[in-house]
Amino acid sequence: MMIEHKDLQYGRKTLSVDINVDKKTASVRFGTREPGWLFRRKPGETTIIFQQAELILQSKVQQLDYPIQLLFDTANSQLKLWARDKKDLLGFDSIEPNDLNAYRITILKTYYP
């Protein structure tokens, strides 16, 4: 099984990208850099770092010439709000469940060559 991994950082936000080339899937994990006094928060950092990950994913689907499906979930209240707010901008295929009070949500997006 071949998994490609990339770590991204922007402001206080971190993002790990894993692409499973064999299964044609990808996942991301958001995090926060510490200590906070060393890494200042920047406006729009969640969206900007996710867009950096998208460049990696789009490049990979062009290289492989087949779609890759990104699937990630979160129980973080701020990330849940972010995902719903940026759904159209970032082209998420779905966010489930649709219940605003759901403890955890799953986000799906497919990247095409």
N, C-alpha and C positions, 0 to 999 in steps of 0.2 A: 504494500500500500504506500503510495507516494503522497505525502502531505507537505505542502509548501507553507512556510510560516513567515510572517512579517510583523514587526512591532513598530507602531507609529506613536509619535508624541507631538502634542500641540498645546501650548499653554499648560494648564494643569491636567489636561485630559490625555489618557493613553488609550490605544486601541490595538488589539492583537487580531490579526487576520490569519485564518487557516484555510487553505484550499486543498481539498481532497481530490486530486486529479483523477484517480481511478473511479470514484463514485460521482464525480461531477457536481460536488457540493462545496459550500464554503460556510464558515461561521466567523463571527466577530465577538470580541469581549471588550467592553469598555472598562476603564479604570481611572484612578486619580493618582497623580504623582504627589509624593510627599517628600520633604516637608513643604507645607503650604507657603511658608514665607520665602522659599527659594523659587517656587514656580508660581507665577502670577496667573490668575484666571484671565482669559482673553474673551472678548465678545464673540459669540457664535462658535465657540471651540468644538462643541459636539458635532455640529453640522460640518464644519470645516474638516475635522479629522475623519468623519465618515466619508466625505467626498474624496479625501486622499485614498481611503481604502477602495472606493469605487474605481478610481483610476487603476489600481492594481488588479482588481477583478476584471475590469473591461479589457485591460491589456492581456490578461491570461486567456480570456475567451477568444480574443482575436488570434492569439498564438495557437490555441488548441483547435479552433474552428468548431466548437460546439458549446451549447449553453451551460452555464453553471448556476445552480440554485443556491442563493444565500438564505440561511435560516438562522435566526437568533432569537433568544427570549430574554426577558428581563422582568424582575419584580421591583426594580428601582422606580420610585414614584416620579422622579424627574425625567428619567429616560422614557417612561410610559407616556408622559405628557409630550415630550419631544417627538417621539415616533408618531403620535397621532397628529400633532401640529404640522410636522414636516412630511406627512405621508404623500401628498401630491407633489411637492417640490422634489422629493427624493425618489418618487416612482415606486413606492412599496406596493407589491401586488396585493398583500393582505396583512391585516393585523387582527389576530384572533385571541381571545373572544372579543366581540364588539362591545361588551359590557365595560363601561367606564370604571366600575368598581372592582373589576377583576384583579386578583392579587398578582397574577403573572400574565404577560402577553407574549405572543409569538409573532415575529415579523418575518415575512417572506418576500423575496425579490429575486427574479430571474434575470440574468445578464445574458445577452445574445451577441454572437459575433457580427 
